[in-house]
Amino acid sequence: MGEFGSYFSCSSLLCHEEEEEACCFETEPENVDESLYLNDKDDEYIESLIQRETSTTSSSDYPITGRDNWLQCARLNATEWIFNTGALFGFQIRTAYLSVVYLDRFLSKKSIDDGKLWAIRLLSVACLSIAAKMEECRVPVLSEFPTQDYQFENKTIQRMELLVLSTLDWKVSCVTPFAYLSYFIHKFDGESRPNGLVSKALQHIVVLVKEINTVEHRPSVIAAAAVLAASCDKRLTRKTMELKMDFISYWGSLETPVTTKKIYNRERK
């Protein structure tokens, strides 16, 4: 990251965290409250989300899928670290998901030299810290983030945070798959949804985000695939899949049902 140093003079834009100012942080494991995801969502609201996610989709200068295997492996390790660390701090699943979105968007715009795993870990810490500040009421100080074999000074992490924010044009408010869950559950299963469907869908989203690049797949597609995988005990027939996909045709993208089915089949393997 040759341009990293050029952002040092802007570090005053970030809040400087001091140990004595840290809030107590609850580390109890999160219990999924299905009511948080099961409020009624009408078609008009879903259309507004679709328009929003489409307008914020950015082009990729450095697609991960077309780069060396080391980066794909490094991304997987990074997402594992993000979700594990999020669970350690008791963060919401949405916080960890947003962190991965920031990471993918950054890697689609910036190139990291082969083998620089320390840079990936530094990026992971910065992305999770930013997401936590966006989503969590209590955020641990930077020195509390476990970095295993790497040691980063707080000011180094803060500089990386600023580089991430500037690379993302400070656009860190994103639509996530969680906004669509109740809608797809209602459309796919109606009133006969299986017990624990939300929890299963959340688990599928976590698995999916570790395997696919969030820059290349819209949140609505990930949500639809996760709900389909969670609600079906066996593979869907072509006819059943087409029936379930019919209602989203008004979104204006023929790719959406196809991509949803592709991700669904990948998750069901």
Salt bridges, closest charged atoms under 4 A:
GLU3 OE2 - LYS110 NZ 2.91
GLU34 OE1 - ARG193 NH1 3.22
ASP43 OD1 - LYS187 NZ 3.95
GLU53 OE2 - ARG218 NE 2.80
GLU80 OE1 - LYS210 NZ 3.25
ASP104 OD1 - ARG75 NE 2.69
ASP113 OD2 - LYS116 NZ 3.36
GLU135 OE1 - ARG94 NE 2.85
GLU153 OE1 - LYS155 NZ 3.75
GLU161 OE2 - LYS133 NZ 3.14
GLU211 OE1 - ARG266 NE 3.84
GLU242 OE2 - ARG238 NE 3.18
GLU267 OE2 - HIS204 ND1 2.57
